[in-house]
């Protein structure tokens, strides 16, 4: 490390202050232009209504111009938000190095700490504690995982494996920064407990029933297509069409009772999964050399496929299901049992990936927890890792201290 962690953080903060200053000016300029363009369009539109100076279609240019300004303003706002998150990451690190971290600490409500003999004596939890010094996790899962680590007494192999993972991440500031940014975005928008509640909710349809109902819906859909063809193109009596329609009504009445709970609680899980998808993608695209981090990354590829890709498949299923809300498509969707086809597919996705979702959320927490310790290791390069020995109990050290004591 050529520069000290303190100087590295200061350099980043200085660059981000300049970037934010430029973005703030750009945002103010866009706001002014939006206001002026709106006023001009409103004025010209009002005069044109009475004087008929030009074709109303010319106002469409103002609408297009205003829409472009709104889009540009949103892009600038997103960059501002990301820059402020970066600034927060480096400022918190600088505060920890300078010993000023206590002014910004947050009380973490993670429940009672059990099975730890020295938690109180060593100030591991609570205000001004070791946990608050270390914790840079933004999600509740990450905070809970760090708490769990501080309470555990792991075996020698696990300790050494975690140490290797921490050493690998220590100098990877960009990776830890990106993890922090996406987790911070996730913090205010996602509630993993709500997602897990959806996963745990019992299904009204077994896998074998799902396949059977899918077959019935396909038979009815194909039959409907045949009925429409016979009636519309061959001028045959509509008896086939109405017989199939009656059969669909009966089947709809039956299957909707089973799919109703799924449809009623589906929007929230879709949002939750989309929020964690970007975070998972960061972890999936990163390669690691330590066994501990490799094993964590493998957890995102267990089961039926890669986590972010499976979430993307789920999102596409939801989008296709929502097509039935389009008034032009609604009649077609009803006749060809669109909601049943995609409702059953979503139910199967939930059944196939319920346990995977638990593992994905846990893995995010594990990466956040190890990044917390890696942040501390980067900011305190003179602190050493203990060597774990087997055999009789032995404590040997020189200049031992506590992280909370300078």
C-alpha positions as CSV (number, residue, x, y, z in Angstrom):
1,X,0.0,0.0,0.0
2,X,1.8,3.1,-1.2
3,X,-0.5,5.6,0.5
4,X,-1.9,5.5,4.0
5,X,-5.6,4.5,4.3
6,X,-6.2,8.0,5.7
7,X,-4.8,9.8,2.6
8,X,-6.6,7.4,0.3
9,X,-9.9,8.2,1.9
10,X,-9.2,11.9,1.9
11,X,-8.3,11.8,-1.8
12,X,-11.6,10.1,-2.6
13,X,-13.6,12.6,-0.5
14,X,-12.0,15.6,-2.2
15,X,-12.7,14.2,-5.7
16,X,-16.3,13.4,-4.7
17,X,-16.8,16.9,-3.3
18,X,-15.8,18.4,-6.7
19,X,-18.0,15.9,-8.5
20,X,-21.0,16.7,-6.3
21,X,-20.4,20.4,-6.8
22,X,-20.6,19.9,-10.6
23,X,-23.6,17.7,-10.3
24,X,-25.5,20.2,-8.1
25,X,-24.8,23.0,-10.5
26,X,-26.0,20.8,-13.4
27,X,-29.2,19.8,-11.5
28,X,-30.0,23.4,-10.7
29,X,-29.5,24.4,-14.4
30,X,-31.8,21.6,-15.5
31,X,-34.4,22.6,-13.0
32,X,-34.3,26.2,-14.3
33,X,-34.5,25.1,-18.0
34,X,-37.5,22.8,-17.1
35,X,-39.3,25.6,-15.4
36,X,-38.7,28.1,-18.3
37,X,-39.6,25.6,-21.0
38,X,-42.8,24.7,-19.2
39,X,-43.8,28.4,-18.8
40,X,-43.0,29.0,-22.5
41,X,-45.1,26.0,-23.6
42,X,-48.0,27.0,-21.4
43,X,-47.9,30.6,-22.6
44,X,-47.7,29.7,-26.3
45,X,-50.4,27.1,-25.9
46,X,-52.7,29.6,-24.2
47,X,-52.2,32.3,-26.9
48,X,-52.5,29.7,-29.7
49,X,-55.8,28.6,-28.3
50,X,-57.3,32.0,-29.0
51,X,-55.2,33.3,-31.9
52,X,-54.4,30.0,-33.7
53,X,-50.9,31.1,-34.7
54,X,-49.6,27.6,-35.4
55,X,-50.6,24.0,-35.5
56,X,-51.0,22.4,-32.0
57,X,-48.7,19.7,-33.2
58,X,-45.8,22.1,-32.7
59,X,-46.5,21.9,-29.0
60,X,-45.5,18.2,-29.2
61,X,-41.9,19.4,-29.7
62,X,-42.1,21.2,-26.3
63,X,-43.5,18.0,-24.7
64,X,-40.7,15.9,-26.2
65,X,-38.1,18.5,-25.1
66,X,-39.5,18.6,-21.6
67,X,-39.5,14.8,-21.4
68,X,-35.9,14.7,-22.4
69,X,-35.1,17.3,-19.6
70,X,-36.9,15.1,-17.0
71,X,-34.9,12.1,-18.1
72,X,-31.6,14.0,-17.9
73,X,-32.6,15.4,-14.5
74,X,-33.3,11.9,-13.2
75,X,-29.9,10.7,-14.5
76,X,-28.1,13.5,-12.7
77,X,-30.1,12.8,-9.5
78,X,-29.1,9.2,-9.6
79,X,-25.4,10.2,-10.0
80,X,-25.8,12.6,-7.1
81,X,-27.2,9.9,-4.9
82,X,-24.5,7.4,-5.8
83,X,-21.8,10.1,-5.2
84,X,-23.2,10.9,-1.8
85,X,-23.2,7.2,-0.9
86,X,-19.5,7.0,-1.9
87,X,-18.8,10.1,0.1
88,X,-20.6,8.6,3.1
89,X,-18.5,5.3,2.8
90,X,-15.2,7.1,2.8
91,X,-16.2,9.7,5.4
92,X,-17.2,6.9,7.8
93,X,-13.9,5.2,7.2
94,X,-12.0,8.4,7.9
95,X,-14.0,8.9,11.1
96,X,-13.0,5.4,12.2
97,X,-9.4,6.1,11.5
98,X,-9.5,9.4,13.4
99,X,-11.5,7.9,16.3
100,X,-14.5,10.0,15.6
101,X,-16.8,7.1,14.7
102,X,-18.9,7.3,17.9
103,X,-20.7,10.5,16.7
104,X,-22.2,8.8,13.8
105,X,-23.1,5.4,15.3
106,X,-26.6,4.0,15.1
107,X,-28.4,1.9,17.6
108,X,-28.9,-1.5,16.0
109,X,-32.0,-3.4,17.1
110,X,-30.9,-7.0,16.5
111,X,-32.5,-8.6,19.5
112,X,-30.8,-10.0,22.6
113,X,-27.3,-11.4,22.6
114,X,-27.1,-14.9,24.0
115,X,-24.4,-17.4,24.8
116,X,-21.6,-15.0,25.1
117,X,-19.7,-14.9,28.4
118,X,-17.7,-11.7,27.8
119,X,-20.0,-9.6,25.7
120,X,-20.6,-7.0,28.5
121,X,-17.0,-7.0,29.9
122,X,-15.5,-6.5,26.4
123,X,-18.2,-4.0,25.2
124,X,-18.9,-6.1,22.2
125,X,-22.4,-4.9,21.8
126,X,-24.4,-1.8,22.7
127,X,-23.5,1.9,22.3
128,X,-19.8,2.7,21.8
129,X,-19.2,-1.0,21.3
130,X,-16.9,-3.1,19.1
131,X,-19.9,-4.0,17.0
132,X,-20.7,-0.4,16.2
133,X,-17.0,0.2,15.4
134,X,-16.9,-2.6,12.9
135,X,-20.4,-2.5,11.5
136,X,-20.6,-1.0,8.0
137,X,-23.3,-3.4,6.9
138,X,-26.4,-1.7,5.5
139,X,-28.9,-4.6,5.5
140,X,-30.4,-6.2,8.6
141,X,-29.1,-9.5,7.3
142,X,-25.5,-8.3,7.2
143,X,-25.8,-6.7,10.7
144,X,-27.3,-9.9,12.1
145,X,-24.5,-12.0,10.5
146,X,-21.8,-9.8,12.0
147,X,-23.5,-10.1,15.4
148,X,-23.5,-13.9,15.0
149,X,-19.8,-13.9,14.2
150,X,-18.9,-11.9,17.2
151,X,-20.9,-14.3,19.4
152,X,-19.5,-17.5,17.9
153,X,-16.5,-19.6,19.0
154,X,-15.7,-21.1,15.6
155,X,-13.2,-24.0,15.0
156,X,-9.6,-23.3,14.0
157,X,-10.2,-24.2,10.3
158,X,-13.1,-21.7,10.0
159,X,-11.2,-19.0,11.8
160,X,-8.2,-19.4,9.4
161,X,-10.6,-19.6,6.4
162,X,-12.3,-16.3,7.4
163,X,-8.9,-14.7,8.0
164,X,-7.9,-15.6,4.4
165,X,-11.1,-14.1,3.1
166,X,-10.6,-10.9,5.1
167,X,-7.0,-10.6,3.8
168,X,-8.2,-10.9,0.2
169,X,-10.8,-8.2,0.6
170,X,-8.7,-5.8,2.6
171,X,-7.2,-4.0,-0.3
172,X,-10.2,-4.3,-2.6
173,X,-11.7,-0.9,-1.8
174,X,-13.7,-0.7,-5.0
175,X,-15.4,-4.0,-4.4
176,X,-16.3,-3.1,-0.8
177,X,-17.5,0.3,-1.9
178,X,-19.8,-1.2,-4.6
179,X,-21.1,-3.7,-2.1
180,X,-21.9,-0.9,0.3
181,X,-23.6,1.3,-2.4
182,X,-25.9,-1.4,-3.5
183,X,-26.7,-2.5,0.1
184,X,-27.4,1.1,1.0
185,X,-29.9,1.4,-1.9
186,X,-31.4,-1.9,-0.7
187,X,-31.7,-0.8,2.9
188,X,-34.6,1.6,2.5
189,X,-36.4,-0.3,-0.2
190,X,-36.3,-3.9,0.8
191,X,-37.5,-6.0,3.7
192,X,-36.1,-9.5,3.5
193,X,-38.4,-10.7,6.3
194,X,-41.4,-9.9,4.0
195,X,-39.8,-11.8,1.2
196,X,-39.0,-14.8,3.4
197,X,-42.6,-14.7,4.7
198,X,-43.8,-15.0,1.1
199,X,-41.4,-17.9,0.5
200,X,-42.7,-19.7,3.6
201,X,-46.3,-19.2,2.8
202,X,-47.9,-22.6,1.9
203,X,-48.9,-23.3,-1.7
204,X,-52.4,-24.4,-2.6
205,X,-51.0,-26.4,-5.5
206,X,-48.6,-29.3,-5.4
207,X,-46.1,-29.9,-8.2
208,X,-48.1,-32.8,-9.7
209,X,-51.3,-30.7,-9.5
210,X,-49.5,-27.8,-11.2
211,X,-48.5,-30.0,-14.2
212,X,-52.0,-31.4,-14.4
213,X,-53.6,-27.9,-14.3
214,X,-51.1,-26.6,-16.9
215,X,-52.1,-29.4,-19.2
216,X,-55.8,-28.7,-18.8
217,X,-55.2,-25.0,-19.5
218,X,-53.2,-25.7,-22.6
219,X,-55.9,-28.1,-23.9
220,X,-58.6,-25.4,-23.3
221,X,-56.5,-22.7,-24.9
222,X,-55.8,-24.8,-28.0
223,X,-59.5,-25.8,-28.2
224,X,-60.4,-22.1,-28.0
225,X,-58.1,-21.3,-30.9
226,X,-59.8,-24.1,-32.9
227,X,-63.2,-22.8,-32.0
228,X,-62.4,-19.2,-33.0
229,X,-60.9,-20.5,-36.3
230,X,-64.0,-22.7,-37.1
231,X,-66.4,-19.8,-36.4
232,X,-64.5,-16.9,-37.9
233,X,-62.7,-18.4,-40.9
234,X,-64.8,-21.4,-41.9
235,X,-68.2,-19.9,-41.0
236,X,-69.1,-22.9,-38.8
237,X,-71.7,-22.6,-36.1
238,X,-70.1,-21.2,-32.9
239,X,-71.0,-24.3,-30.8
240,X,-67.3,-25.3,-30.3
241,X,-66.4,-21.8,-29.2
242,X,-69.2,-21.5,-26.7
243,X,-68.6,-25.1,-25.3
244,X,-64.9,-24.3,-24.8
245,X,-65.8,-20.9,-23.2
246,X,-68.2,-22.6,-20.8
247,X,-65.5,-25.1,-19.9
248,X,-63.0,-22.2,-19.3
249,X,-65.5,-20.5,-17.0
250,X,-65.8,-23.6,-14.9
251,X,-62.1,-24.1,-14.8
252,X,-61.4,-20.4,-14.0
253,X,-63.8,-20.6,-11.1
254,X,-61.9,-23.6,-9.7
255,X,-58.3,-22.6,-10.4
256,X,-58.7,-18.9,-9.3
257,X,-59.5,-20.0,-5.8
258,X,-56.1,-21.7,-5.6
259,X,-54.2,-19.0,-7.3
260,X,-55.8,-16.0,-5.6
261,X,-53.4,-16.0,-2.6
262,X,-50.5,-16.0,-5.0
263,X,-51.8,-13.1,-7.1
264,X,-52.7,-11.1,-4.0
265,X,-49.2,-11.2,-2.5
266,X,-47.0,-11.2,-5.6
267,X,-46.1,-7.6,-6.2
268,X,-44.1,-7.1,-3.1
269,X,-41.8,-10.2,-3.5
270,X,-41.1,-9.1,-7.1
271,X,-39.9,-5.7,-5.9
272,X,-37.8,-7.3,-3.1
273,X,-36.1,-9.7,-5.5
274,X,-35.4,-7.0,-8.1
275,X,-33.7,-4.9,-5.3
276,X,-31.4,-7.7,-4.3
277,X,-30.7,-8.8,-7.9
278,X,-28.1,-6.0,-8.5
279,X,-26.3,-6.8,-5.3
280,X,-26.2,-10.5,-6.2
281,X,-24.8,-9.7,-9.6
282,X,-21.8,-7.9,-8.1
283,X,-21.0,-11.0,-6.0
284,X,-21.5,-13.3,-9.0
285,X,-19.3,-11.4,-11.3
286,X,-16.4,-11.2,-8.9
287,X,-13.8,-13.9,-8.8
288,X,-12.0,-14.8,-5.5
289,X,-8.9,-16.8,-4.6
290,X,-9.7,-17.7,-0.9
291,X,-11.7,-20.8,-0.2
292,X,-14.1,-19.0,2.1
293,X,-15.1,-16.4,-0.5
294,X,-15.2,-19.0,-3.3
295,X,-17.6,-21.2,-1.2
296,X,-19.8,-18.1,-0.5
297,X,-20.0,-17.3,-4.2
298,X,-20.8,-20.9,-5.1
299,X,-23.9,-20.6,-2.9
300,X,-25.3,-18.2,-5.5
301,X,-25.1,-20.9,-8.2
302,X,-26.6,-23.7,-6.2
303,X,-30.0,-25.1,-7.1
304,X,-31.6,-24.5,-10.5
305,X,-29.3,-21.7,-11.7
306,X,-27.4,-18.4,-11.2
307,X,-29.3,-16.3,-8.6
308,X,-29.6,-13.0,-10.6
309,X,-30.6,-14.8,-13.8
310,X,-33.3,-16.8,-11.9
311,X,-34.6,-13.5,-10.5
312,X,-34.6,-12.1,-14.0
313,X,-36.7,-15.0,-15.1
314,X,-39.2,-14.4,-12.3
315,X,-39.4,-10.7,-13.2
316,X,-40.2,-11.6,-16.9
317,X,-43.0,-13.9,-15.7
318,X,-44.5,-11.1,-13.7
319,X,-44.3,-8.7,-16.6
320,X,-46.0,-11.2,-18.9
321,X,-48.7,-11.8,-16.4
322,X,-49.3,-8.1,-16.1
323,X,-49.9,-7.8,-19.9
324,X,-53.5,-9.0,-19.2
325,X,-54.1,-5.6,-17.6
326,X,-53.8,-4.0,-21.0
327,X,-57.4,-3.3,-22.2
328,X,-56.5,-4.2,-25.8
329,X,-55.0,-7.5,-24.7
330,X,-57.5,-8.4,-21.9
331,X,-60.0,-10.2,-24.0
332,X,-57.3,-12.3,-25.7
333,X,-55.8,-13.0,-22.3
334,X,-59.1,-14.2,-20.9
335,X,-60.0,-16.4,-23.8
336,X,-56.6,-18.1,-23.8
337,X,-56.2,-18.4,-20.0
338,X,-53.2,-16.2,-19.8
339,X,-53.4,-15.7,-16.0
340,X,-53.6,-19.4,-15.4
341,X,-50.6,-20.2,-17.6
342,X,-48.3,-17.6,-15.9
343,X,-49.8,-18.0,-12.5
344,X,-48.9,-21.7,-12.5
345,X,-45.4,-20.9,-13.8
346,X,-44.9,-18.4,-11.0
347,X,-46.1,-20.9,-8.5
348,X,-43.6,-23.4,-9.8
349,X,-40.8,-20.8,-9.7
350,X,-41.6,-20.1,-6.1
351,X,-41.6,-23.8,-5.2
352,X,-38.3,-24.4,-7.0
353,X,-36.5,-21.4,-5.6
354,X,-37.9,-20.9,-2.1
355,X,-34.9,-22.4,-0.3
356,X,-32.5,-20.7,-2.8
357,X,-33.9,-17.3,-1.8
358,X,-33.0,-18.0,1.8
359,X,-29.5,-18.9,0.8
360,X,-29.1,-15.8,-1.4
361,X,-30.1,-13.5,1.4
362,X,-27.8,-15.3,3.8
363,X,-24.9,-15.0,1.4
364,X,-25.4,-11.3,1.0
365,X,-25.2,-11.1,4.8
366,X,-22.0,-13.1,4.9
367,X,-20.4,-10.9,2.4
368,X,-21.4,-7.8,4.2
369,X,-20.1,-9.2,7.5
370,X,-16.7,-10.1,6.1
371,X,-16.5,-6.7,4.4
372,X,-17.0,-5.0,7.8
373,X,-13.9,-6.7,9.1
374,X,-12.0,-6.1,5.9
375,X,-12.8,-2.4,6.2
376,X,-11.3,-2.4,9.7
377,X,-8.3,-4.4,8.5
378,X,-7.6,-1.9,5.7
379,X,-8.0,1.1,8.0
380,X,-5.7,-0.4,10.7
381,X,-2.8,-2.0,8.8
382,X,-0.6,-2.4,11.9
383,X,-3.2,-4.6,13.7
384,X,-2.2,-8.3,13.4
385,X,-4.1,-11.5,12.9
386,X,-3.9,-14.1,15.7
387,X,-2.3,-17.4,14.9
388,X,-4.6,-20.2,16.1
389,X,-2.8,-23.3,17.6
390,X,-4.2,-26.7,18.4
391,X,-3.5,-28.4,21.7
392,X,-3.7,-27.2,25.3
393,X,-5.1,-23.7,25.9
394,X,-2.4,-21.1,25.4
395,X,-2.5,-17.3,25.2
396,X,0.8,-15.7,24.0
397,X,1.0,-12.1,22.8
398,X,2.9,-8.8,22.9
399,X,1.4,-5.4,23.4
400,X,-2.1,-6.9,23.5
401,X,-5.0,-4.4,23.3
402,X,-8.6,-3.8,22.6
403,X,-9.8,-2.1,19.4
404,X,-11.8,0.4,21.5
405,X,-8.7,1.4,23.4
406,X,-6.1,3.6,21.7
